């Protein structure tokens, strides 16, 4: 770093605090450029529409300086800790300008073989100064597709060790041919890889312009100060918690009749926090296992979300948090365990930990993102489409839960227009699911209900990566549970979850997502808020009476197709009687 960036009288080696703030803000903008370039050049709806991705910048040692505003905790936090594997495999002497590395090894990155991390080293005057990287969910990587049916990771698709995808600016065409030959969506899968390279290049070019503008030879001293600031801020937040040990437990559907139990013990000692998942279910023989890197990712996110959401996210914010899980458990599986549907377990960790940390936290959410994979042979050729949908978020201690929000993943639901454009499918219905949010002083967020059909007769199938169909989201502080989800034929039986199911001509599939839990006694909810929920269609009049003790009268014409807000009134006399009985 040039000496002229130091304030007068500053000791050698010190970093100008004003410069640190300026550079941190500029890096934030550069990361937005990186993500925008990636998303705008991506081929798959997984990346382009649902934002199943993460982007980040690292110092020369592979320590994360910052992340883009979008992205999932499972990708960004796993990539942050996984970059050490790239740096170890390819030290500076094995790299040159124009190189690009990749891997999808579950134990080194995001815990699922579909998630491919692409890392680009950045050089300034021949010296390695930084890394830009992104992690994206590939639409397909071969194998059984995303499900929990595999008994080994080898069945789940093409596993790529850390290797060079681009060498000195030249794409490895043999590696590209190998990937194309092993996936069902070669254009989308390869196209997304090129988009990741493009995003990294945009970030790298902007960083080099930034270094030139400020006359810097290295980003490392400023990066170290940015990380140290985050570490100090998170340690201060942990220190504000009372020392002691807290424990929590949560149950998930698991696979078939194999329920999964998640146990967490959180120990606060001064400015350090230790999370131990001992007592959780053992490693499964099905593909719902979680690697420790992914467990750390969502556990770290939960801590920051619970006690210090405003702290900038980088390697420094990981240092005070220590995460362990017994080897061979469902949260620290050993290779070659199957892991394709690991998010159906990992996404539950924030609900488990936030409540455990805060004592009385938000109610539980729908948690696990629902990922439905539709596949078939249409007249125009075979198709395969990944569709993401989200359930309701749990109510907070002073606010209702959010409807159909991708907590904790941050992903967006796939729009109906995209589904029907990219595949010969039609969405017969897509609505907010009335009464799915748990009752409470603050209501849980609603799930959504969709019905899917094929536009013509052809062979088709579905993989439903779903959860909370048996174990609904629990309420908090006397609040009710959210409604469980349902995945099944319209007017027919439920379909097996987390595996591929063949569908018949004329079948229609109901994808009914769970709601979030409620917070507090429902009989203490303001009747005016219950009335507003009834008018909005969030709560039915019957549920208002049964669960909230609020009698809502409809005063309009019984056959009216349009019912206006003014047509509803609270019967306060009957409400008082109901609540007195309750």
C-alpha positions in Angstrom: 0.0 0.0 0.0 1.3 3.4 -0.9 2.4 5.7 2.0 0.5 8.7 0.6 -2.8 7.1 1.7 -1.9 7.5 5.4 -2.9 10.6 7.4 -0.1 12.8 8.6 1.8 11.4 11.5 0.2 7.9 11.1 2.5 5.0 12.1 3.8 2.9 9.3 1.5 -0.1 8.6 -1.6 1.7 9.9 -4.6 2.1 7.7 -6.5 5.3 7.2 -9.9 4.6 8.7 -11.6 7.0 6.3 -10.0 5.1 3.4 -11.3 1.8 4.9 -14.8 3.1 4.8 -14.5 4.4 1.3 -13.0 1.2 0.0 -15.6 -1.0 1.8 -18.5 1.0 0.2 -16.8 0.7 -3.3 -16.4 -3.0 -2.8 -20.1 -3.3 -2.1 -20.8 -1.6 -5.4 -18.4 -3.8 -7.2 -20.0 -6.9 -5.8 -23.4 -5.7 -7.0 -21.8 -5.3 -10.5 -20.5 -8.9 -10.2 -23.9 -10.3 -9.3 -25.7 -8.2 -12.0 -23.3 -9.5 -14.7 -23.8 -13.1 -13.5 -27.6 -12.9 -13.3 -28.0 -11.0 -16.6 -25.9 -13.5 -18.6 -27.2 -16.7 -16.9 -29.1 -19.2 -18.9 -31.1 -21.1 -16.3 -34.2 -19.8 -14.4 -32.5 -21.2 -11.2 -30.0 -18.4 -11.3 -31.8 -15.8 -13.5 -35.1 -15.8 -11.7 -34.7 -17.5 -8.3 -31.2 -16.1 -7.5 -29.9 -19.4 -6.2 -26.4 -18.0 -6.0 -23.8 -16.1 -4.1 -21.0 -13.7 -5.1 -18.0 -12.6 -3.0 -14.6 -11.0 -3.0 -11.6 -12.4 -1.1 -8.2 -11.1 -0.2 -5.0 -12.8 -1.6 -5.2 -15.4 1.1 -8.8 -16.4 0.3 -10.3 -14.6 3.3 -13.8 -13.2 2.4 -13.9 -9.4 2.5 -17.5 -9.0 1.5 -20.5 -10.5 -0.4 -23.1 -9.2 -2.8 -26.5 -8.1 -1.5 -28.2 -11.2 -2.9 -27.4 -14.9 -2.4 -28.2 -17.6 0.0 -26.4 -18.1 3.4 -25.8 -21.8 2.4 -23.8 -20.6 -0.7 -22.1 -17.5 0.6 -21.1 -18.8 4.0 -20.0 -22.2 2.7 -18.0 -20.5 0.0 -16.4 -18.2 2.6 -15.0 -21.1 4.5 -14.5 -23.3 1.4 -12.1 -20.9 -0.4 -9.3 -22.2 1.8 -9.4 -25.4 -0.3 -8.9 -23.5 -3.5 -5.9 -21.6 -2.0 -4.4 -24.8 -0.7 -4.8 -26.6 -4.0 -3.5 -23.7 -6.1 -1.0 -21.5 -4.3 0.2 -18.4 -6.2 3.0 -20.1 -8.0 0.5 -22.5 -9.7 -1.7 -19.6 -11.0 -1.4 -17.1 -13.8 -3.6 -14.3 -15.1 -6.6 -15.6 -17.0 -7.0 -18.8 -14.8 -10.4 -19.8 -13.5 -11.0 -22.6 -11.0 -14.1 -24.6 -10.2 -15.4 -27.4 -8.0 -18.7 -28.9 -6.8 -17.2 -31.1 -4.1 -19.9 -31.1 -1.4 -17.5 -31.4 1.5 -15.4 -28.5 0.3 -18.1 -26.0 -0.6 -21.9 -25.8 -0.4 -22.7 -29.4 0.5 -24.6 -30.4 -2.7 -23.2 -31.7 -6.0 -25.4 -29.3 -8.0 -23.7 -26.3 -6.5 -20.7 -25.3 -8.5 -18.2 -22.7 -7.2 -16.2 -20.8 -9.8 -13.2 -18.8 -8.5 -11.0 -16.3 -10.4 -7.6 -15.1 -9.1 -6.9 -11.4 -9.6 -3.4 -10.3 -10.6 -1.9 -6.8 -10.4 1.5 -6.4 -12.1 2.1 -10.1 -11.9 1.2 -10.5 -8.2 -1.9 -12.2 -6.8 -4.0 -9.5 -5.0 -7.5 -11.0 -4.6 -10.1 -13.5 -5.7 -13.6 -13.2 -7.0 -15.9 -16.2 -6.7 -19.5 -17.2 -7.1 -21.5 -20.3 -6.2 -24.6 -21.2 -8.3 -27.0 -24.1 -8.3 -26.6 -25.9 -11.7 -29.9 -26.8 -13.3 -28.6 -30.3 -13.6 -25.4 -32.2 -12.9 -26.5 -35.7 -13.9 -27.2 -38.6 -11.6 -30.6 -39.0 -10.0 -31.4 -35.3 -10.1 -32.0 -33.5 -6.8 -33.8 -36.0 -4.6 -33.1 -38.1 -1.5 -33.2 -41.4 -3.3 -29.4 -42.0 -3.7 -27.6 -44.2 -1.2 -24.1 -42.8 -2.1 -22.9 -39.4 -3.4 -21.6 -41.2 -6.5 -25.2 -41.7 -7.7 -26.0 -38.0 -7.4 -24.1 -36.7 -10.4 -20.8 -35.6 -11.8 -18.3 -34.7 -9.0 -15.6 -32.2 -10.0 -12.5 -31.8 -7.9 -10.9 -28.4 -7.7 -9.5 -27.9 -11.2 -8.8 -25.2 -13.8 -11.8 -24.5 -16.0 -9.9 -21.7 -17.8 -6.1 -21.7 -18.2 -4.5 -18.4 -19.0 -7.7 -17.3 -20.7 -8.3 -20.5 -22.7 -11.3 -22.6 -21.7 -10.6 -26.3 -21.2 -12.7 -27.7 -24.0 -12.2 -31.3 -22.9 -13.6 -30.5 -19.5 -16.5 -28.7 -21.1 -17.2 -31.8 -23.3 -17.1 -34.0 -20.2 -19.7 -31.9 -18.4 -22.0 -31.6 -21.4 -22.0 -35.4 -21.8 -23.1 -35.9 -18.3 -25.9 -33.5 -17.8 -29.5 -33.3 -19.1 -29.4 -29.5 -19.6 -26.0 -29.0 -21.3 -26.7 -25.5 -22.7 -28.1 -24.2 -19.4 -25.4 -25.8 -17.2 -22.5 -24.7 -19.4 -24.1 -21.3 -20.0 -24.3 -20.6 -16.3 -20.7 -21.5 -15.9 -19.7 -18.9 -18.5 -22.0 -16.4 -16.7 -20.1 -17.1 -13.5 -16.8 -16.5 -15.2 -18.2 -13.2 -16.7 -19.4 -12.0 -13.3 -16.0 -12.7 -11.7 -14.2 -10.8 -14.6 -16.5 -7.8 -14.1 -15.7 -7.7 -10.4 -11.9 -8.2 -11.0 -11.8 -5.4 -13.6 -13.5 -3.0 -11.3 -11.3 -3.9 -8.4 -8.1 -3.3 -10.4 -9.5 0.2 -11.4 -10.2 0.9 -7.7 -6.6 -0.1 -6.7 -5.2 2.1 -9.5 -7.4 5.1 -8.5 -6.1 5.0 -4.9 -2.6 4.1 -5.7 -2.8 0.8 -3.9 -0.5 -2.2 -4.5 -2.7 -4.6 -2.4 -6.1 -4.8 -0.9 -5.0 -7.0 2.0 -4.3 -4.3 4.7 -7.7 -2.7 4.1 -9.4 -6.1 3.9 -7.8 -7.0 7.3 -9.2 -3.9 8.9 -12.7 -4.5 7.4 -12.7 -8.0 8.8 -11.4 -6.9 12.2 -14.1 -4.4 12.5 -16.8 -7.0 11.9 -15.1 -9.4 14.3 -15.1 -6.7 17.0 -18.7 -5.8 16.4 -19.9 -9.4 16.6 -17.8 -10.0 19.8 -19.5 -7.0 21.3 -22.9 -8.4 20.5 -22.0 -11.8 21.9 -20.6 -10.1 25.1 -24.0 -8.5 25.6 -25.6 -11.9 26.0 -25.6 -13.5 29.4 -23.1 -16.3 29.8 -24.5 -19.7 30.0 -25.8 -22.8 28.1 -29.0 -23.0 26.1 -30.5 -26.0 24.4 -33.1 -26.5 21.7 -34.6 -29.3 19.6 -36.5 -29.4 16.3 -38.0 -32.3 14.3 -38.3 -32.6 10.6 -40.1 -35.0 8.2 -36.9 -36.7 7.2 -37.3 -39.3 4.5 -40.3 -41.7 4.4 -40.7 -43.0 7.9 -37.2 -41.8 9.0 -37.9 -38.7 11.2 -34.9 -36.4 11.8 -34.2 -34.8 15.1 -32.0 -31.7 15.4 -30.5 -30.8 18.8 -28.4 -27.8 19.5 -26.5 -26.7 22.6 -25.4 -23.1 22.5 -22.7 -21.9 25.0 -22.0 -18.3 25.5 -18.7 -17.5 27.2 -17.6 -13.8 27.2 -17.2 -12.8 23.6 -17.1 -16.4 22.2 -20.1 -18.5 21.2 -20.0 -22.3 20.6 -22.8 -24.3 18.9 -22.7 -28.1 19.3 -25.2 -30.3 17.5 -24.5 -33.4 19.5 -27.7 -35.5 20.0 -28.9 -34.9 16.5 -30.0 -37.9 14.3 -27.3 -40.1 12.9 -26.2 -39.9 9.3 -29.0 -41.1 7.0 -28.9 -43.7 4.3 -30.8 -41.3 2.1 -29.7 -38.0 0.5 -30.8 -35.6 3.2 -27.4 -35.5 4.9 -25.6 -32.2 5.6 -21.8 -31.6 5.4 -20.2 -29.7 8.3 -19.4 -26.8 6.0 -23.1 -26.3 5.2 -24.0 -26.7 8.9 -21.6 -24.0 9.8 -23.0 -21.8 7.0 -26.5 -21.7 8.4 -25.5 -21.7 12.0 -23.3 -18.7 11.5 -26.1 -16.9 9.6 -28.5 -17.7 12.5 -26.2 -16.1 15.0 -25.7 -12.9 13.0 -29.4 -12.6 12.2 -30.3 -13.1 15.9 -27.9 -10.7 17.6 -26.1 -8.5 15.1 -27.9 -8.3 11.7 -26.2 -5.0 10.8 -22.6 -6.3 11.1 -21.0 -6.4 7.6 -20.7 -10.0 6.5 -17.1 -11.3 6.0 -14.5 -13.6 7.4 -14.2 -11.6 10.6 -17.8 -12.2 11.5 -17.1 -16.0 11.6 -14.2 -15.9 14.0 -16.1 -15.6 17.4 -18.6 -18.4 16.4 -17.5 -22.1 16.7 -19.7 -24.9 15.3 -19.3 -28.6 15.9 -21.3 -31.7 15.1 -20.4 -35.3 15.7 -18.8 -37.0 12.7 -21.3 -39.4 11.2 -24.3 -37.4 12.3 -26.9 -35.9 9.9 -25.2 -32.5 10.3 -21.6 -33.8 9.8 -21.9 -36.7 7.4 -19.0 -38.7 6.2 -18.3 -39.4 2.6 -19.6 -41.0 0.5 -22.9 -40.2 2.1 -25.7 -38.9 -0.3 -26.3 -35.2 0.2 -28.4 -33.9 -2.8 -31.3 -32.8 -0.6 -29.2 -31.4 2.2 -31.1 -28.1 2.2 -34.2 -29.9 3.5 -32.3 -30.3 6.8 -29.9 -27.4 6.8 -32.6 -24.8 6.3 -34.1 -25.7 9.7 -31.1 -24.6 11.6 -31.9 -20.8 11.8 -35.4 -21.5 13.3 -33.8 -23.8 15.8 -30.9 -21.5 16.7 -32.5 -18.1 16.7 -35.1 -19.3 19.2 -32.5 -21.0 21.3 -30.2 -17.9 21.3 -32.9 -15.4 22.2 -34.9 -17.5 24.6 -38.2 -16.4 23.1 -37.5 -15.8 19.4 -39.7 -15.7 16.4 -42.0 -18.6 15.8 -40.7 -21.3 13.4 -41.0 -20.7 9.7 -41.8 -23.0 6.8 -38.0 -23.2 6.7 -37.1 -25.7 4.0 -37.3 -24.2 0.5 -39.5 -26.4 -1.7 -37.8 -27.4 -4.9 -39.9 -29.2 -7.4 -38.3 -30.7 -10.5 -40.6 -31.4 -13.5 -39.3 -33.6 -16.3 -40.9 -35.0 -19.4 -40.8 -35.7 -23.1 -42.8 -33.2 -25.1 -43.2 -32.9 -28.9 -40.4 -30.3 -29.0 -38.0 -32.6 -27.1 -37.3 -33.4 -23.5 -37.6 -30.8 -20.8 -36.5 -30.4 -17.2 -37.4 -27.5 -15.1 -36.5 -26.6 -11.5 -39.2 -24.7 -9.7 -38.6 -23.1 -6.4 -41.5 -22.1 -4.0 -41.6 -20.6 -0.6 -43.8 -21.0 2.5 -44.6 -18.6 5.3 -42.2 -17.0 7.8 -42.9 -17.3 11.5 -44.4 -14.4 13.4 -42.0 -12.1 15.2 -42.5 -10.8 18.8 -44.0 -7.5 17.5 -44.9 -8.2 13.8 -46.8 -10.7 11.7 -44.8 -13.2 9.7 -44.1 -12.5 6.1 -46.1 -14.4 3.4 -44.3 -16.7 1.0 -40.9 -15.5 1.9 -37.8 -17.5 1.2 -36.5 -17.5 4.8 -33.8 -18.5 5.5 -32.5 -19.2 2.0 -33.4 -15.8 0.4 -34.4 -17.4 -2.8 -37.3 -16.1 -4.9 -40.2 -18.3 -6.1 -40.2 -19.1 -9.8 -42.8 -16.9 -11.6 -45.7 -18.6 -13.3 -44.9 -16.9 -16.6 -41.4 -18.4 -16.6 -42.6 -21.8 -15.8 -45.1 -21.8 -18.7 -42.6 -20.3 -21.1 -39.8 -22.8 -20.4 -41.8 -26.0 -20.2 -45.1 -27.4 -21.6 -46.7 -27.0 -18.2 -49.5 -24.8 -17.0 -50.3 -23.5 -13.6 -54.0 -23.9 -13.0 -53.9 -22.0 -9.8 -51.6 -20.0 -7.7 -53.0 -18.4 -4.5 -52.1 -17.4 -1.0 -53.2 -20.2 1.3 -55.9 -18.9 3.7 -55.6 -19.9 7.3 -52.1 -21.4 6.8 -50.4 -18.9 9.0 -50.4 -19.9 12.7 -52.8 -18.0 14.9 -51.4 -15.6 17.5 -51.2 -12.1 18.8 -49.1 -11.8 15.7 -50.1 -14.1 12.8 -47.7 -16.4 11.0 -46.9 -15.8 7.4 -49.0 -17.6 4.8 -47.9 -20.3 2.5 -49.0 -20.6 -1.2 -51.0 -23.2 -3.1 -50.4 -24.1 -6.7 -51.8 -26.7 -9.1 -49.7 -27.9 -12.0 -50.8 -29.7 -15.1 -49.3 -30.7 -18.5 -50.4 -28.9 -21.6 -50.7 -32.0 -23.7 -50.3 -35.8 -23.3 -46.7 -37.0 -22.8 -44.7 -38.9 -20.3 -43.8 -36.8 -17.4 -42.5 -37.0 -13.8 -41.9 -34.9 -10.7 -39.4 -34.8 -7.9 -40.9 -33.1 -4.9 -38.1 -31.9 -2.5 -40.5 -30.8 0.2 -40.8 -30.8 4.0 -43.1 -29.8 6.9 -45.8 -32.0 5.6 -45.8 -33.9 8.9 -44.2 -31.5 11.3 -45.7 -28.0 11.0 -43.9 -24.8 12.0 -44.3 -24.4 15.8 -45.7 -21.3 17.3 -44.0 -19.3 20.1 -45.2 -17.9 23.4 -48.7 -19.4 23.1 -49.0 -19.0 19.3 -50.5 -21.7 17.1 -48.6 -23.8 14.7 -48.7 -23.0 11.0 -50.6 -25.4 8.7 -48.5 -28.3 7.3 -47.8 -28.6 3.6 -49.2 -31.1 1.1 -47.7 -32.5 -2.0 -50.1 -34.8 -3.9 -52.5 -35.3 -6.8 -55.4 -33.0 -7.1 -58.4 -34.8 -5.7 -56.2 -37.8 -5.1 -53.5 -39.3 -2.7 -50.4 -37.6 -1.5 -47.3 -38.3 -3.5 -44.0 -39.6 -2.1 -41.7 -36.8 -1.2 -38.0 -36.4 -2.0 -38.0 -38.9 -4.9 -39.0 -39.1 -8.5 -42.6 -40.0 -9.2 -44.1 -40.9 -12.6 -47.3 -39.0 -13.5 -50.1 -40.1 -15.8 -52.0 -38.3 -18.6 -54.5 -35.9 -17.1 -52.8 -35.8 -13.6 -52.7 -32.5 -11.8 -50.4 -31.9 -8.9 -51.1 -29.8 -5.9 -48.1 -28.1 -4.3 -49.4 -26.7 -1.1 -46.7 -25.0 1.0 -46.8 -24.7 4.8 -47.3 -21.5 6.8 -45.3 -20.0 9.6 -46.1 -20.3 13.3 -47.9 -17.6 15.3 -46.6 -15.6 18.2 -48.5 -15.0 21.4 -52.1 -15.8 22.5 -54.4 -15.4 19.5 -57.2 -14.1 21.8 -55.0 -11.0 22.4 -54.8 -10.1 18.7 -56.5 -6.7 18.0 -59.9 -7.5 16.5 -59.3 -4.8 13.9 -56.2 -6.8 12.7 -58.3 -9.9 12.5 -60.9 -8.0 10.5 -58.2 -6.8 8.1 -57.0 -10.4 7.6 -60.5 -11.6 6.8 -61.0 -8.8 4.3 -57.6 -9.6 2.7 -58.4 -13.3 2.5 -55.6 -14.3 4.8 -58.0 -15.7 7.5 -61.5 -17.1 6.9 -64.4 -15.9 9.0 -64.7 -19.4 10.5 -61.0 -19.4 11.6 -61.4 -15.8 12.9 -64.1 -17.1 15.2 -62.5 -20.5 16.2 -58.9 -19.4 16.6 -59.0 -15.7 17.5 -62.4 -15.4 19.2 -63.4 -12.7 16.8 -66.8 -12.7 15.1 -66.7 -11.0 11.7 -70.1 -10.3 10.1 -70.5 -10.1 6.3 -73.2 -7.4 5.6 -73.1 -7.5 1.8 -75.2 -9.4 -0.7 -74.7 -13.2 -0.2 -74.3 -13.7 -4.0 -71.9 -10.8 -4.6 -68.9 -11.8 -6.7 -66.9 -8.8 -5.4 -67.0 -8.3 -1.7 -65.7 -4.9 -0.6 -63.9 -4.1 2.7 -66.8 -2.0 3.9 -69.1 -5.1 3.7 -67.4 -6.6 6.8 -67.8 -5.6 10.4 -66.6 -6.9 13.8 -69.4 -7.9 16.1 -67.7 -6.7 19.3 -70.4 -8.0 21.6 -70.1 -11.6 20.3 -66.3 -11.2 20.2 -66.3 -10.3 23.9 -68.5 -13.4 24.7 -66.3 -15.7 22.6 -63.1 -14.5 24.3 -64.6 -14.7 27.7 -65.4 -18.3 27.1 -61.9 -19.0 25.6 
